[in-house]
Amino acid sequence: MLLLRLPGSSVRDRLGAQAHVSAPATSANLGPGFDSFGLCLGLRDTVSATVTGSSLRVEIMGESADSLPRDESHLVVTAMRAAFTLMEVPQPGLELVCHNVIPHSRGLGSSAAAVVSGIRLAEQLVGRDIGADRRLELATRLEGHPDNVAACLLGGFTIAWTEARRPRALRLDVHADVQATVFVPGVTLSTAIARGLLPTEIGHADAASNSARAGLLAAALTLRPDLLLAATRDLLHQDYRRSAMPATLALLDAMREAGVAAVVSGAGPTLLAFGTTQQPVDAARWARPGWRSSRQDIDADGATSGEPPPAAE
């Protein structure tokens, strides 16, 4: 792998230099697109980094502020360190301010947003662009799979795959009529537990059906929203995870029976429901005690340079 060198002074010489990133939530899989499809949503975390002496200070506000680490194990810090290493830049001291809006451990890509934020912050502080391919490679290595990070980096609807052991991604614009509503339960679910419930093999008929639905979903999201219900049928992962999130799967069953194109968001337990401008999802009808629901814009931009997070109250 080609490493980029920063000419001239080290980032450690840039005391007081600041960078700001806004990174969006993402929903992966979208039904049949297991570990390959991603959708960028309008919910955004904001992070600021400042170059300091040799110490690390992490301030966190918002979602999961009481439970996240404030040391080198914080995922934004880990990603920044990895990006500095890639660019062969000595590690600076850092002050990090995070305003979290994306729910954690709910299947909305909070870890992907943290990884992407760290990489983009490091690039800004060094003043170098490592390139889209290396950015995706590094983010995938840190996250473990490319679906969420591809959508977070590129925006819109993304299809990710691996070629010659390197992640690749294609971004497509979502049809203007497509709407997304998320239903977020109060409980969490780790990706590791959700993945542990998947079988090592599935039948040929189920694989063929899922392959057809995945192709149809790409067409439905970009060209034919009227096909979203049929296109979001999954036989590869959702039902196998029922025991870990029975309330989510029960709501999914009810919504799909009523004609709503609902899917488990990522590894769950959040549920994402597609509607259209002509047939929007009635969030009030599907409200459940202890759950949060919100209509989410489909974000076309992905991670961007942002404004500083709001000050702590």
Stockholm file with secondary structure:
# STOCKHOLM 1.0

chainA/1-313         MLLLRLPGSSVRDRLGAQAHVSAPATSANLGPGFDSFGLCLGLRDTVSATVTGSSLRVEIMGESADSLPRDESHLVVTAMRAAFTLMEVPQPGLELVCHNVIPHSRGLGSSAAAVVSGIRLAEQLVGRDIGADRRLELATRLEGHPDNVAACLLGGFTIAWTEARRPRALRLDVHADVQATVFVPGVTLSTAIARGLLPTEIGHADAASNSARAGLLAAALTLRPDLLLAATRDLLHQDYRRSAMPATLALLDAMREAGVAAVVSGAGPTLLAFGTTQQPVDAARWARPGWRSSRQDIDADGATSGEPPPAAE
#=GR chainA/1-313 SS CCCCCCCSSCGGGCTTCEEEEEEEEEEEETTTEEEEEEEEEEEEEEEEEEEESSCEEEEEEETTTTTSCCSTTSHHHHHHHHHHHHTTCCCCEEEEEEEECSCTTSSSCHHHHHHHHHHHHHHHHHTCCCCHHHHHHHHHHHHSSSHHHHHHHHCSEEEEEEETTEEEEEEECCCTTEEEEEEECSSCCCHHHHHHTSCSCCCHHHHHHHHHHHHHHHHHHHTCGGGHHHHTCCSSSTGGGGGGCHHHHHHHHHHHHTTCEEEECTTSSCEEEEEESSSCCCTTTTCCTTCEEEEECBCSSCSEECCCCCCCC
#=GC SS_cons         CCCCCCCSSCGGGCTTCEEEEEEEEEEEETTTEEEEEEEEEEEEEEEEEEEESSCEEEEEEETTTTTSCCSTTSHHHHHHHHHHHHTTCCCCEEEEEEEECSCTTSSSCHHHHHHHHHHHHHHHHHTCCCCHHHHHHHHHHHHSSSHHHHHHHHCSEEEEEEETTEEEEEEECCCTTEEEEEEECSSCCCHHHHHHTSCSCCCHHHHHHHHHHHHHHHHHHHTCGGGHHHHTCCSSSTGGGGGGCHHHHHHHHHHHHTTCEEEECTTSSCEEEEEESSSCCCTTTTCCTTCEEEEECBCSSCSEECCCCCCCC
//
